[in-house]
Structures are given as structure tokens and as C-alpha cells.
Amino acid sequence: MTDTYAKLANGKWTSGLFKALNLPQPVTLTRYAQGTDLISGNLLIGAASNSKLIKPILDTFKDAEVTISYPNSTSQLADLNTEFNQTSLIATPISLNAIAKSDRFNGIIFDASGIKTSKQLSALHRFFQPVIKQLSSCSRVIVLGHPSEHLDDVSYATVQRSLEGFCRSVAKEIGKNGSTCQLIYVQPGCEALLQAPLRFLTSAKSAYISAQVIHVKPGVIQGSINLAKPLQGKTALVTGASRGIGAAIAETLARDGAHVICLDIPALKQDLEKIAHRLGGSSIVIDITADDAPIKIAEFVHETSLDIIVHNAGVTKDKTLARMTNNHWDVLMDINLSAMERINQQLLNENLLNEYGRIICVSSMSGIAGNFGQTNYATSKAAVIGYVDAMQKPLAEKHITINAVAPGFIETKMTAAIPFTVREAGRRMNSLKQGGKPIDVAEAIAFFAQPQAAGVTGNTIRICGQSLLGA
């Protein structure tokens, strides 16, 4: 949908007025184009004392077109020199306090996993303060640490948890130029599984994701890695695939090499078959709330089985709680939650989701922050997050991961019908000052679906440009 405000805010003749009035001027976000799945340009890498994630960081960018700098004042200088010398990357030690105003960084990565006491938190300030204003438009900031729940030392666990507050605040400071900040917690012993989330979060594919925390846990990467077509040979089922976000998900999974089975209700059969044909996929026309829907879906995929399931189908039936009928509640809950549970159970019982499979669920910002007139919808979407959290352990026995995305204000036909003032507020109430696009949701789902994302499970990430609502 066209964002007329953004065009005026950045127009040749009107931008000065918007700036004088201190009105938001959204930056046009750089999104993925073929061949741009890795960050390029100038990359600054630093680390606190005793941090151990530099090697997997460098391994991630060994094929990237980047020029790397690192601070010459760090206590890890000798260790950094050793690590850089073992790669083909061009790396230059620099003085952070002598950076020219014209110098710009496309990305900044800091390994904070070695920060163990409150006093050592000063390493964050010493590293970031001289360079935070040197970010290019649409740049990436990544902080890495260890999850506090896996640390026995109280001080260590305390300061590692503090990284979330730091990253969320940084994201709000740099969002005005289209830049984002993320935190990756790497469970000790899982360093080899860092590459996939680090590649994704530093790439243009994560354009509308900011202030998120991704946990890297134990996992096994199956087979060889195909970075150009990471889903080659995989079969994916996408519910609600005929239009909007669902169609974007199907298109993105197909782009990455998957055979996509598109599913939607009979009323949308024509649109569904059209997109399935265009993608070279298959279609299944069914109401997922029908009693026999799980069995029919299982019969449909029985010959091929599945590698990826994306539960995107959902509805809203908005009413304030006092005016909400039983039907408003029951029908929505069946579509948004119960049908997903029944379908998964049927496929898992019949072993139709392959080992090393991927389940991705679509939640919502309403499930995190709540929303006026959406007690039913918010309940169902919060339950989706709970389901993901509860299912990660039993699914891990078959190396199956389960994750969720929680979209915020995404530009679709549905949001285009929202009254103007409400729509504009929805667009501006985030750190990037604009609405997202269906492709932003689809890219995150495609990341979760990749074989190399084996260490990413039990996560819910918001696709909201760091909405001012919610955690």
C-alpha cells in the first residue's frame, strides 16, 4: 500500500517543512535483492575481555564483501589479530576515538559474552559511544551474549540479562535512519550454530526487524548447506496462502527452492490455485476447522511428507469484551489456535513431518501487548507463543524446530481499509516510523525454515520495526 505521508516527508519540496516541524521522516528501508544476502561495506567488530565468539563471527563473513575494522585499544587485541590472520578477511585495527566524521559503518558487531560483572558493563559504553553516530543508513548493530538461564554465577547471569535493555534502547536511538539493533544469545557449546541467525540479522532480509532477541540452542544441521537455495528439495505447507502475508510466505519459500503446498478455504479457491500454479507448487482447498481437515491434509501429503509447516491462516472478529458473542470467541479460537494444534498432532502422529522439520507459527503483536476490542484475538495469538514455547522440547527429540513470528503493522489490503488517522498512527508508532511489508514477515519465516537455522527453536520474534507497544 502507498505511504503518502512518507513520500511527502522525504519529498524534494516538503522535507524541509517536515524537518522544521520535527515530524517523523521515515527512511526507505533497504530490502533483499538477489545476491545481497550478506552485509557489505564497512563492518566494525569488537569484543569485551574473555569473550569467545569472535571465530564464529568471522566465519560468518568470510565470503562477504566487507572491510573489517576492530579497535586497537581492546584488551583482546592479540587474540583478535590471531583470529583475523587465520581468515582471508581484510581487517584493520583503528582508534575508536580518532574516527573521522565522514567515516561510516554498515554494521557494528560486539561480542559481549565475556562481560561477567557490573563494572565490566562499561565495555559497552567504551565501544559504542564513539561510533554509534557513524552508522550508514539502514545499517545493522548486533550484540552477542550468553543466556542468563544457563549461567551459574549470579553476577554473570545478571549482566548478561542487562544486554536486552541496552539493545532495545540502542534500537530506539538509531531507528530514525533505518538502522536496527538485535541481540543474539548463544548457549555455551552452540557457537557453531551462530552463523545462520547472524547472517540473517545483518542482511537486508531483516529490514523491518529491530530490538529482537534470538536464542541459539543445541541443534543439528542436516546435509550440506546451499546458501543460494537453502530450501532446495524441501516441501512446505502454508495455510492461508491465497493472498496477503500468506501469498508472500509461499512466494519466498518457493524462491528459496521449496515445493510449496498452498492451502486456503473454498471461497478463495481461484486465487489459491493461481498462486500455486505460478510458483510451480500444489494446492489444497479446505477449511482447516472442518472435523476431517487434519485427516485430509495428512492424506494429501502422505506420499511426499513435509519438511516445513507454516501456520498462517487466521481471522479477526473484533468486539469489546462486553459486546463479544460466544460465536465471536469460539470461531476465532478454532481457526487461530485449535485447528493448528489438531493439524500438527495428526501430522506428528503419522510421522508426516520429517526429522529435522520446521514448524513456524504466525502470532501477532496483539498477543504480546494486547489490543482494544481484541480480547479473543490477543488470547489466541498469545496462546500461539505459549504453544511454541511448550512444544520446543518434545519436538527436539526429532530435531524439529518450532518458532513464531509476531507481525506488527504490515501494509496489506486489510490495513488499507483502516481509517486514515488510525492507519497513520499504526505506521508511525515504531522506531522505524513506517509500516512493514508482507515480505518482511515472509523473510523471517524463510529464515526459520532453513536447515542451517537448526539452533533456533522456541523463539518468537516481532516483525514490527520495534513497535512502541509491547516488550
N, C-alpha and C positions, 0 to 999 in steps of 0.2 A: 504494500500500500504506500502511496506517496505521502511523505512527511513534508508538507508545505512549509511548516514552521522552520524546519532545519534548512530548507533551501533559502528562505528569507534571511535566517540568522547568519548565513555564510555568503549571502549574495554580494556582488560587487558594490552595489549602491546602498545596501541596507545593513551590512555587517557592522559598520561604524556606529550606527544608531543602537543596535542590539548591545554592542560592547559598552557604549556610554551609559546605557540603562542597566548594565550589569545583568543582562538576561542570558540564559544558557545558550551557548553556541556549539551544538553537537559536532564533533569531528566525524567525517565519513570514515567508517571503520574499514581497515584492510582485511578482506576475507580471502579464503583459499582460492587459488587458481592453479591449474595443472602445473606441477613441477615446483610448487612453493610450499611443500610440506615440512620444510626445515627453515629455521630462522636464518637470516643472512645479515651481513653488515658487521657492525662493531658490537662485540659481546664482552662485558666485564664480568669476571669471575673472582669471587673472594671466598675466604673461609675463616672461621674462628679457630682458635688453637685447639688441637686434638680432634678436629673434625675429620671424618673418614670417607666422605662421599665424593671427593674430587675425581677419582678414577672413573666411576660410572658416569659422572657428569661429562668428562672429556670424551669418553667412549660414545656418548650420545651424539656429539657434534663432529666426529672425525670425518664425516662425509659432507659437512655443511660448508657453505661458502661464507665463513666467518673469519674475522680478525679478532683475536682474543687478547684482552689486556688483563692484568692482575696487579694488585697493589704491591709495591716493592717494600712496604713497611710492615707487612704481615709477619707474625712470628712463625708462620708456616712457609716462609719464602723458599727455604731449601727444599722442603717437600714438594712445593708447587713446581719448582724448577725441574725436579726429578720426574714428576708426572708429565709435565709438558714435553720434556725431552724424549719421552717414550711414545709420543704421538707425532703425526705429521702436521699438527695444527701450528699455525703461526701465532706465537704468544709473546707479548711484550710487557715487562714489568713497568709500571708507571707510578708516579706520585699522585695520590688522590687529591692532595692539597695544591697541586700545580696544574690542574686540568684547565685548559683554555675554555672561555665561554662558548667558543664555536664548536668545541668537541661534542659529539653526540653518540649515545649508545642505543642500539636497537634492542638490547636485552641486558639485564643485570641478574646474575645468579649468585646467591650467597649460601654457603653450607654452614648452617648454624648448629649442626648436630653435636659439636663439641662444647657448646655452652652448657655448663653444669651448675653455675652459681649465679645469684642475682647480680653480683659485681661484674661477672663476665658478660652480662647483657649489654654492657657498654660497647661491645664489639659491633653490635647492630648499628648504633649511632655513629661510631667512628668510621664505619664502612659506607653507610648510606648517606650521611649528611652532606658530604662534599659533592656527591654525584647525582642526587635524586632529581635535580633540576636540569640534568644533562640528557634527559631521555628524549629520543625522537618521538614523533607522533606514532601512535599505535604500537608502542614498544611493550616489552614483557619483563616483569620482575618476578623472580621465583626465589623463595626461601625454602631451605630443606632442613628437616629436623627429625627427631625420633619421637614416636607417640608416647605420651607420658604413662599410659597404662602398662607399658612394657619396660618401665624403668623402676628399679627397686629403690634407688636413692631418692629421698623426698625432695631435696634441693634440685636435683637434676630433672625430676618429673615436673616440678613447679615451673622452672624457667622454660622448659620445652613447651609447656602449655601456653606460656605467655606469647609465643610466636604468633598465635592466632590473632590476638589483639593488635599486634604490630602490623601484620599483613593486611588486616581489614582497614586499618587506619591509613596505611600507605596507599591502598587501592582508592580510597576516597580523595586523597590528595592528587593522584596522578590521572584520575579518570577523565579530567577535563580535556586532555589531549588525546583521548582514545586509548590510553595505556592501561594495563591491567596488572594486578599482583596476585599471586597464588602461593599457597603453602603445601608442600608435599612432605608428609610424614612417612619415613621409611622404617619399617620394623627391622630391628637388628637381624642381620643374616639374609635380608631380602634385597641387598644392594644391586644384584644383577637384574632385578625386575624394575629398576627405576627408569630405564630408557623410554619405554612407551609413554608413560604419563609426562615425562619431561619433554619429549618430542612434541606431544600434543599441546601442552600448555604454552610452549614457546612458539608455536606455529600460528599461522593466520586462521587455522580451523577453530581456535578458541576465542575468536574476536569478541564475543558477547558474554564471555565468562570472566568473572572477576571476584576476588576475595573468597575463593573457594579452597577447601582443604581436602586433599586426596590422600587416602591411606594406602600405602603399598604393603601388602601382606604376602605370606608364603603362597607360591603357585608354581605351576609347571607349564612352560611354553611348549606346545606340541608342534612338531615338524619344523620345517625351515621357514624363515621369515621372508615374506615378499612385500617390501615396502611400497612398491608401485601398486600392487593389487593385494592388499592384506587379507581380503576375504575370498580370494580365488578358490573355487572348489567348495565353498560353503553354501548351505541352504538356509535361508532366513524366512521366517513367517512374521508379517507385520499386520496387526489388526488396525482397523480404521484407516486403511491405506488409500482411499479413493481421492482424498483431497487434503489441502492444507498441510499441516505438520506431518501427517501420516504419509502423504504423497512424497514429501521431501525426504522422509526417512527411507522410503522404498527406493527412491532415485539415488540416494547417497550410498546405500548398501550395494546397489547394483553397480554404481560407479567403481566401488572398491572390489568388485569381482564376484559378489554373491548372486546366486539364483534366488530371486525373491518371490515368495508366495504372498500375494496381496489379498487381504480379507476385508470384507465390509458387508453391510446389510443389503438385502434385496433391493431396497429403494434406490441404492446407489450403484446398481449393477453395471450400468452403461459406463459411468466414469471409472469404475474399478477395472473393468475389462480393458478399457482404453489404456490406462496406465500400465497394466500388466503386460499388454501386448507391446507397448513402446519400450519397455525395459527388458523384453525377452523373458519375462517371468511367467508365473502361473497365477490364477485367481481362484478364490473360493468364496462363494456368495452364501452368507449365513448370518443369522442373528446370534451373537455369542451368548445371549441369555436363554436361548432355547434349551429345553431339557436334554436334547440329544446333540447339542453343539460340540461338547468335548469328544464324543464318540465319532462324530462325522469328521472333525478335524483330524483325529487320530487315524481314521481310515484313509483320509486324503494323503497324509504324509507317510503312511506305513511303508511304502516302497523305498522311499529315499531317507526317511528320518530327518531330524532337524539339527542344525548346529547353533542357530540363533532364534530366539523368540523375542519380539518387541511388542509389548502390551501398550498400544497407543490408544485404542478405542475408549471413548469416554464422552460423557454428556454433562451439561449443567441444567439444573432445574431450580433457579434462584427464587427464593421467597424468604422473608424474615421468619424466624422460628415460630412466632405466634400465628403466622398465616400458612405455614407449610402443612400440606396434607400428607396422609400416610403414603399416597401414591408418589408424591414428590420425593419422599425419602426412600421408599423401597425400590422403586425402579432405578433411580440413580445408583444406589448402593449395589444393586445387582449388576449393572453394566460396568461401573468403575472399579469394583472390588471383587465381588463374589465370582463373577464369570472368569476373571483372571485366575483365581485360586482353583476353580474347577478344571479349567483347561490345563494348567500346569500339572495338577495332580494326575489327570488322565495320561498326559504325555510321559510323565515320570514313571507312573505305574507300569506303562507298556514299554519303557526304555526307548522311547522315540526321540528323546533329546540326547544326542551323542555325548559321550565322555568328552570333556574339555569344552562343553557347550556354554552358551551365553544366554542369560535371561536379562532383559532390560525393560524396566517399567517406567511409565510416564506418570509422575506425581505432579505437583503444582506448588507455586509459591503460596497458594491458599492453604495448603496442607502444612506449611511451616508458620506462616504469620496469621492465618485466619482471614476472613473477609466478610464484610457486612452482607447479610442476606444469603450466605453460602454455608450454613452450618452442615448441611448434608454433603456438599461438595468437599469442603475442607476436611470433614471427618473421613471421607473415602480416600482423599489424597494423603492425609496423614497416616492412614492405615497402610497405604502402599509403601510408605517409608518404613513402617514397622515390619511389614512383610519382608522387605529386602533385608533388614537387619536380622530378623529371626531365621531366615532361610539360608544365610550365607554359610553357616557351619554344617548343616546336614548336606548341602549341595557340594561342599568342598571334598567330600569323600570320593566324588566322581570328577573332581577337578572342574566342576561347573561354577562359573561366577554369576553373581546376581547384583545388579546395580540399578539406580534410578536417576532420572533427570527431573528437575523441578522448574519448568519454564515460568518466567515472569510475563511481562507484557511483550507478546510476539505479534508482529504485524500479519494479520490474516483477514479474511473476509468477515469473520466474526467480530474482530476488534474494530474493523472499519465501520461497523454498524453502531458502535458505541457513541453516545452523544459527544459533540466536539470537545467540550470542556473536560469531561471525564477522560476522554481519549488522550488529550494533551497532557493532563496530569499523569496518566499512566506512562506516557512516553518519557517524561522528564524526571520522574521520581526514582532515579538511579544514578550511579556515579558516572555513567557514560552519556546520560541525558538524552536517551533515544530508545525507541523500541527495537527489539530484536527481530530476526527473520526466521522463518521455518528452518532454513539451512543451518542456523546456529544450534538448534535442538538436534537436528539430524547428525551434525558432525560429532557432537558429544556421544550420541548413541553408536555411531560408527566406531569411535574410539573404544568404547566399552566392548564392542563386538570383536575386536581384533584378537587374534591368538596371542600376540605379544603383550596384551594387557592382562596376562594371567595373574598378576599380583594385585589386581584392582578388583575388589569384591566388597559388598556391603556398604558401598558409597552411595550417597545421594548428592548430586551437585546441582546447584541452581544455575539456570540459564537466564540471567535477569540483568546483566550489566551492573551487578551489585545493587539490587533494589534497596531503597532506604527502609523497607519493611522487612522484618524477619531477621534471623541471626546470620 
